[in-house]
Amino acid sequence: MAERYSSFAPGGTAWFLQRVTAAFLIVVLAFHFFLLHFVNHAWEIEFAGTQQRMENVGYFLTMVLFLITATFHGVNGVYNALVNQGLTGTSKKVVLAILVIAGGALIAQGIWVALVMQGFM
């Protein structure tokens, strides 16, 4: 029988955060999907409506946390999948650096857009 290998150490911080972010994403994605597909149908979504939703502090914070959580979950998952496939040494460090920079850029851009939509900038 093949031995199971995972770069996540069970009970470790990365393992724990991957599961916590998954649980958070399930809840927030359900809220997001319900709000934007059942309460407001796709053809009803407009820029002004998005701005109005973003002016609500609770909605704004939820969407920013959604962005940060989804980015971390995705970057962490891709990195660990590559490590599980045998990524080691300098390549591992380079990939980690690229993913951290890309994730940071995505979060910065998303927060900037959220602030603009909220009317803060």
C-alpha positions as a Markdown table, in Angstrom:
| # | Residue | x | y | z |
|---|---|---|---|---|
| 1 | Met | 0.0 | 0.0 | 0.0 |
| 2 | Ala | 1.3 | 3.5 | -0.9 |
| 3 | Glu | 2.4 | 5.7 | 2.0 |
| 4 | Arg | 0.5 | 8.9 | 2.3 |
| 5 | Tyr | 2.6 | 12.1 | 2.3 |
| 6 | Ser | 1.5 | 15.6 | 3.0 |
| 7 | Ser | 3.5 | 18.7 | 3.6 |
| 8 | Phe | 0.9 | 19.7 | 6.2 |
| 9 | Ala | 2.0 | 18.5 | 9.6 |
| 10 | Pro | -1.3 | 17.4 | 11.3 |
| 11 | Gly | -1.9 | 19.8 | 14.1 |
| 12 | Gly | 0.5 | 22.3 | 12.7 |
| 13 | Thr | -0.3 | 26.0 | 12.1 |
| 14 | Ala | -0.5 | 25.7 | 8.3 |
| 15 | Trp | -2.7 | 22.6 | 8.6 |
| 16 | Phe | -5.0 | 24.4 | 11.1 |
| 17 | Leu | -5.2 | 27.6 | 9.1 |
| 18 | Gln | -6.0 | 25.7 | 5.9 |
| 19 | Arg | -9.0 | 24.1 | 7.6 |
| 20 | Val | -10.2 | 27.3 | 9.4 |
| 21 | Thr | -10.0 | 29.3 | 6.1 |
| 22 | Ala | -11.9 | 26.5 | 4.3 |
| 23 | Ala | -14.7 | 26.6 | 6.9 |
| 24 | Phe | -14.8 | 30.4 | 6.7 |
| 25 | Leu | -14.9 | 30.4 | 2.9 |
| 26 | Ile | -17.8 | 27.9 | 2.8 |
| 27 | Val | -19.9 | 30.2 | 5.0 |
| 28 | Val | -18.9 | 33.5 | 3.3 |
| 29 | Leu | -19.2 | 32.0 | -0.2 |
| 30 | Ala | -22.7 | 30.7 | 0.6 |
| 31 | Phe | -23.6 | 34.2 | 1.8 |
| 32 | His | -22.0 | 35.8 | -1.2 |
| 33 | Phe | -23.7 | 33.4 | -3.6 |
| 34 | Phe | -27.1 | 33.8 | -1.9 |
| 35 | Leu | -26.9 | 37.6 | -1.9 |
| 36 | Leu | -25.7 | 38.0 | -5.5 |
| 37 | His | -27.7 | 35.2 | -7.2 |
| 38 | Phe | -30.9 | 34.9 | -5.2 |
| 39 | Val | -31.5 | 38.3 | -3.5 |
| 40 | Asn | -30.0 | 40.3 | -6.4 |
| 41 | His | -30.1 | 38.5 | -9.7 |
| 42 | Ala | -27.2 | 38.8 | -12.1 |
| 43 | Trp | -29.0 | 41.1 | -14.4 |
| 44 | Glu | -29.8 | 43.4 | -11.5 |
| 45 | Ile | -26.2 | 43.9 | -10.4 |
| 46 | Glu | -25.0 | 47.4 | -11.2 |
| 47 | Phe | -22.0 | 49.5 | -10.2 |
| 48 | Ala | -24.2 | 51.7 | -8.0 |
| 49 | Gly | -25.6 | 48.7 | -6.2 |
| 50 | Thr | -22.1 | 47.4 | -5.5 |
| 51 | Gln | -21.1 | 50.8 | -4.2 |
| 52 | Gln | -24.2 | 50.8 | -2.0 |
| 53 | Arg | -23.4 | 47.4 | -0.6 |
| 54 | Met | -19.8 | 48.3 | 0.1 |
| 55 | Glu | -20.9 | 51.4 | 2.1 |
| 56 | Asn | -22.2 | 49.0 | 4.7 |
| 57 | Val | -19.3 | 48.5 | 7.1 |
| 58 | Gly | -20.3 | 44.8 | 7.9 |
| 59 | Tyr | -20.5 | 43.9 | 4.2 |
| 60 | Phe | -17.3 | 45.8 | 3.4 |
| 61 | Leu | -15.4 | 44.0 | 6.2 |
| 62 | Thr | -16.8 | 40.6 | 5.2 |
| 63 | Met | -15.7 | 41.1 | 1.6 |
| 64 | Val | -12.2 | 42.2 | 2.6 |
| 65 | Leu | -11.9 | 39.2 | 4.9 |
| 66 | Phe | -13.3 | 37.0 | 2.1 |
| 67 | Leu | -10.5 | 38.3 | -0.2 |
| 68 | Ile | -7.7 | 37.8 | 2.4 |
| 69 | Thr | -8.9 | 34.4 | 3.4 |
| 70 | Ala | -9.4 | 33.1 | -0.1 |
| 71 | Thr | -6.0 | 34.4 | -1.2 |
| 72 | Phe | -4.3 | 32.8 | 1.8 |
| 73 | His | -6.2 | 29.5 | 1.3 |
| 74 | Gly | -5.4 | 29.4 | -2.4 |
| 75 | Val | -1.7 | 30.4 | -2.1 |
| 76 | Asn | -1.1 | 28.0 | 0.8 |
| 77 | Gly | -2.9 | 25.2 | -1.0 |
| 78 | Val | -0.9 | 25.7 | -4.3 |
| 79 | Tyr | 2.4 | 25.9 | -2.4 |
| 80 | Asn | 1.7 | 22.8 | -0.4 |
| 81 | Ala | 0.5 | 20.9 | -3.5 |
| 82 | Leu | 3.8 | 21.7 | -5.2 |
| 83 | Val | 5.8 | 20.7 | -2.1 |
| 84 | Asn | 3.8 | 17.4 | -2.1 |
| 85 | Gln | 4.8 | 16.9 | -5.7 |
| 86 | Gly | 8.5 | 17.1 | -4.7 |
| 87 | Leu | 9.4 | 20.8 | -4.9 |
| 88 | Thr | 12.6 | 21.3 | -2.9 |
| 89 | Gly | 15.6 | 23.5 | -2.5 |
| 90 | Thr | 16.0 | 26.8 | -4.3 |
| 91 | Ser | 13.0 | 26.1 | -6.5 |
| 92 | Lys | 10.9 | 25.8 | -3.4 |
| 93 | Lys | 12.1 | 29.2 | -2.1 |
| 94 | Val | 11.6 | 30.9 | -5.4 |
| 95 | Val | 8.1 | 29.5 | -5.8 |
| 96 | Leu | 7.2 | 30.6 | -2.2 |
| 97 | Ala | 8.6 | 34.1 | -2.9 |
| 98 | Ile | 6.6 | 34.4 | -6.2 |
| 99 | Leu | 3.4 | 33.1 | -4.5 |
| 100 | Val | 3.8 | 35.5 | -1.5 |
| 101 | Ile | 4.4 | 38.5 | -3.8 |
| 102 | Ala | 1.5 | 37.5 | -6.1 |
| 103 | Gly | -0.8 | 37.0 | -3.1 |
| 104 | Gly | 0.2 | 40.3 | -1.5 |
| 105 | Ala | -0.4 | 42.1 | -4.8 |
| 106 | Leu | -3.8 | 40.5 | -5.2 |
| 107 | Ile | -4.8 | 41.5 | -1.6 |
| 108 | Ala | -3.5 | 45.0 | -2.1 |
| 109 | Gln | -5.3 | 45.4 | -5.4 |
| 110 | Gly | -8.5 | 43.9 | -3.9 |
| 111 | Ile | -8.5 | 46.2 | -0.9 |
| 112 | Trp | -7.8 | 49.2 | -3.1 |
| 113 | Val | -10.8 | 48.3 | -5.2 |
| 114 | Ala | -13.0 | 47.7 | -2.1 |
| 115 | Leu | -12.0 | 51.1 | -0.7 |
| 116 | Val | -12.8 | 52.8 | -4.0 |
| 117 | Met | -16.2 | 51.0 | -4.1 |
| 118 | Gln | -16.8 | 52.0 | -0.5 |
| 119 | Gly | -16.2 | 55.6 | -1.4 |
| 120 | Phe | -13.3 | 56.0 | 0.9 |
| 121 | Met | -10.9 | 56.9 | -2.0 |
